[in-house]
Amino acid sequence: MEESVLATVNILGRPYRLKIPTTDEEFLRRAADAINNQAKVYGKNFAYKDHQDLLSMVALTQITQLMKIQENLKFKDTELESRLTTIKGLLDGEKL
């Protein structure tokens, strides 16, 4: 059973307390910092009514980047599988 911890992070001045695996705590803190930093950039560069607008812009940007990464990984997995199949075929075709 994985150990868990109660971690509190602040996003745009609002605390969020989460129960997470101990191994995820550093990632959670870094993610909260990244959200805050990106929201500050958006806050300086764009008009907004409230923090929800900033958080929505951050979420949209981050999910777009995640989707691009996932698509790229899917392509690389397909390419790798194809290359391994070719190599296997070459090895299977050789007589030792």
Backbone hydrogen bonds in HBPLUS format (Angstrom, degrees):
<---DONOR---> <-ACCEPTOR-->    atom                        ^
c    i                          cat <-CA-CA->   ^        H-A-AA   ^      H-
h    n   atom  resd res      DA  || num        DHA   H-A  angle D-A-AA Bond
n    s   type  num  typ     dist DA aas  dist angle  dist       angle   num
A0022-THR N   A0003-GLU O   2.94 MM  19  5.82 166.9  1.95 137.3 138.8     1
A0005-VAL N   A0020-ILE O   2.80 MM  15  5.61 156.0  1.85 162.4 169.1     2
A0020-ILE N   A0005-VAL O   2.97 MM  15  5.61 162.1  2.01 161.6 160.6     3
A0007-ALA N   A0018-LEU O   2.78 MM  11  5.36 165.2  1.80 164.0 163.2     4
A0018-LEU N   A0007-ALA O   2.75 MM  11  5.36 165.6  1.77 160.2 163.1     5
A0009-VAL N   A0016-TYR O   2.84 MM   7  5.32 157.9  1.89 150.4 153.9     6
A0016-TYR N   A0009-VAL O   2.70 MM   7  5.32 150.4  1.78 157.7 168.2     7
A0011-ILE N   A0014-ARG O   2.92 MM   3  5.28 164.5  1.95 144.2 142.8     8
A0014-ARG N   A0011-ILE O   3.06 MM   3  5.28 159.7  2.10 108.7 115.2     9
A0024-ASP N   A0021-PRO O   2.83 MM   3  5.40 156.9  1.88 119.0 126.7    10
A0025-GLU N   A0022-THR O   3.25 MM   3  5.52 164.6  2.28 110.8 115.4    11
A0028-LEU N   A0024-ASP O   2.90 MM   4  6.12 157.4  1.95 159.0 166.1    12
A0029-ARG N   A0025-GLU O   3.03 MM   4  6.30 161.8  2.06 154.1 158.1    13
A0030-ARG N   A0026-GLU O   2.96 MM   4  6.17 160.6  2.00 148.6 154.2    14
A0031-ALA N   A0027-PHE O   2.80 MM   4  5.96 151.5  1.88 146.5 154.9    15
A0032-ALA N   A0028-LEU O   2.93 MM   4  6.19 159.6  1.98 149.7 154.8    16
A0033-ASP N   A0029-ARG O   2.99 MM   4  6.24 158.3  2.04 146.5 152.4    17
A0034-ALA N   A0030-ARG O   2.92 MM   4  6.13 155.6  1.98 144.7 151.6    18
A0035-ILE N   A0031-ALA O   2.89 MM   4  6.16 157.0  1.95 151.7 157.8    19
A0036-ASN N   A0032-ALA O   2.95 MM   4  6.18 166.9  1.97 152.1 155.4    20
A0037-ASN N   A0033-ASP O   2.87 MM   4  6.05 164.9  1.89 152.8 157.2    21
A0038-GLN N   A0034-ALA O   2.92 MM   4  6.04 167.0  1.94 150.2 153.9    22
A0039-ALA N   A0035-ILE O   2.88 MM   4  5.97 159.0  1.92 150.4 157.0    23
A0040-LYS N   A0036-ASN O   2.96 MM   4  6.16 152.3  2.04 146.8 153.9    24
A0041-VAL N   A0037-ASN O   3.10 MM   4  6.42 154.2  2.17 146.1 152.6    25
A0042-TYR N   A0038-GLN O   2.96 MM   4  6.28 164.8  1.99 153.2 156.9    26
A0043-GLY N   A0039-ALA O   2.78 MM   4  5.94 152.9  1.85 145.7 154.3    27
A0044-LYS N   A0040-LYS O   3.04 MM   4  6.26 141.0  2.19 143.0 151.7    28
A0044-LYS N   A0041-VAL O   3.21 MM   3  5.28 128.6  2.49  96.4 109.0    29
A0045-ASN N   A0041-VAL O   3.12 MM   4  6.30 142.5  2.26 144.6 155.0    30
A0045-ASN N   A0042-TYR O   3.16 MM   3  5.09 124.2  2.48  93.4 107.7    31
A0046-PHE N   A0042-TYR O   2.82 MM   4  5.59 143.6  1.95 157.9 160.4    32
A0053-ASP N   A0050-ASP O   3.10 MM   3  5.72 133.3  2.33 112.7 122.3    33
A0055-LEU N   A0051-HIS O   2.82 MM   4  6.11 165.2  1.84 159.3 163.4    34
A0056-SER N   A0052-GLN O   2.85 MM   4  5.99 151.8  1.93 146.8 154.5    35
A0057-MET N   A0053-ASP O   3.05 MM   4  6.32 153.6  2.12 145.8 152.4    36
A0058-VAL N   A0054-LEU O   2.95 MM   4  6.24 158.3  2.00 151.6 157.8    37
A0059-ALA N   A0055-LEU O   2.85 MM   4  6.02 166.3  1.87 149.7 153.7    38
A0060-LEU N   A0056-SER O   2.93 MM   4  6.05 164.5  1.95 147.7 152.0    39
A0061-THR N   A0057-MET O   3.02 MM   4  6.14 163.6  2.05 146.7 151.2    40
A0062-GLN N   A0058-VAL O   2.87 MM   4  6.04 168.4  1.89 158.7 162.0    41
A0063-ILE N   A0059-ALA O   2.89 MM   4  5.96 166.4  1.91 154.8 158.6    42
A0064-THR N   A0060-LEU O   3.03 MM   4  6.06 153.9  2.10 142.0 149.4    43
A0065-GLN N   A0061-THR O   3.05 MM   4  6.31 159.6  2.09 147.4 152.5    44
A0066-LEU N   A0062-GLN O   2.91 MM   4  6.14 157.3  1.96 147.2 153.9    45
A0067-MET N   A0063-ILE O   2.87 MM   4  6.05 158.2  1.91 149.0 154.3    46
A0068-LYS N   A0064-THR O   3.05 MM   4  6.33 153.0  2.13 146.9 154.0    47
A0069-ILE N   A0065-GLN O   3.00 MM   4  6.27 159.2  2.04 150.4 155.9    48
A0070-GLN N   A0066-LEU O   2.88 MM   4  6.13 161.6  1.91 153.4 158.4    49
A0071-GLU N   A0067-MET O   2.96 MM   4  6.11 157.7  2.01 145.1 151.0    50
A0072-ASN N   A0068-LYS O   2.93 MM   4  6.13 157.3  1.98 147.4 153.9    51
A0073-LEU N   A0069-ILE O   2.86 MM   4  6.11 156.8  1.91 151.3 157.8    52
A0074-LYS N   A0070-GLN O   2.89 MM   4  6.08 155.5  1.95 146.7 153.6    53
A0075-PHE N   A0071-GLU O   3.00 MM   4  6.26 158.8  2.05 147.5 152.7    54
A0076-LYS N   A0072-ASN O   2.94 MM   4  6.21 161.3  1.97 148.5 153.8    55
A0077-ASP N   A0073-LEU O   2.78 MM   4  5.98 157.8  1.82 151.9 158.0    56
A0078-THR N   A0074-LYS O   2.98 MM   4  6.20 159.1  2.02 148.2 153.6    57
A0079-GLU N   A0075-PHE O   2.86 MM   4  6.09 161.3  1.89 152.6 158.2    58
A0080-LEU N   A0076-LYS O   2.79 MM   4  5.92 160.6  1.83 149.8 155.3    59
A0081-GLU N   A0077-ASP O   2.88 MM   4  6.02 160.4  1.92 147.5 153.1    60
A0082-SER N   A0078-THR O   2.99 MM   4  6.19 157.0  2.04 146.3 152.4    61
A0083-ARG N   A0079-GLU O   3.00 MM   4  6.27 159.3  2.05 149.0 154.4    62
A0084-LEU N   A0080-LEU O   2.87 MM   4  6.09 160.8  1.90 154.3 159.7    63
A0085-THR N   A0081-GLU O   2.93 MM   4  6.10 153.3  2.01 146.1 153.4    64
A0086-THR N   A0082-SER O   3.02 MM   4  6.28 154.1  2.09 145.5 152.4    65
A0087-ILE N   A0083-ARG O   2.90 MM   4  6.19 160.5  1.94 150.1 155.3    66
A0088-LYS N   A0084-LEU O   2.83 MM   4  5.99 160.1  1.87 148.1 153.9    67
A0089-GLY N   A0085-THR O   2.90 MM   4  6.09 155.7  1.96 144.1 151.0    68
A0090-LEU N   A0086-THR O   2.96 MM   4  6.27 152.4  2.04 146.8 154.2    69
A0091-LEU N   A0087-ILE O   2.88 MM   4  6.15 160.4  1.92 152.4 157.8    70
A0092-ASP N   A0088-LYS O   2.76 MM   4  5.90 161.9  1.79 154.4 159.7    71
A0093-GLY N   A0089-GLY O   2.98 MM   4  5.98 139.9  2.14 136.8 147.1    72
A0094-GLU N   A0091-LEU O   3.28 MM   3  5.31 143.7  2.42  97.3 107.1    73
